[in-house]
Amino acid sequence: MRIGTRDSALALWQANTLQERLLELGITAELVPIKSQGDLNLNQPLYAMGITGIFTKSLDIALTQ
């Protein structure tokens, strides 16, 4: 199993917690850190990038391939 996550401190903490809980159930999972458009574009304000998908679209694409 793969767990897609942004590589922010909060997202990694959440993903690691999930990974630990799955391991307790005998399920191994690999963390897949992904940089989103919102993470990569530091020159433009978030509101100028659009409302939807700036932090999740990259995750969606990466995990469906």
HELIX and SHEET records of a PDB file:
HELIX    1   1 ALA A    9  GLU A   24  1                                  16    
HELIX    2   2 GLN A   37  LEU A   40  1                                   4    
HELIX    3   3 LEU A   46  MET A   49  5                                   4    
HELIX    4   4 LYS A   57  THR A   64  1                                   8    
SHEET    1   A 2 ARG A   2  THR A   5  0                                        
SHEET    2   A 2 GLU A  30  PRO A  33  1                                        
END                                                                             
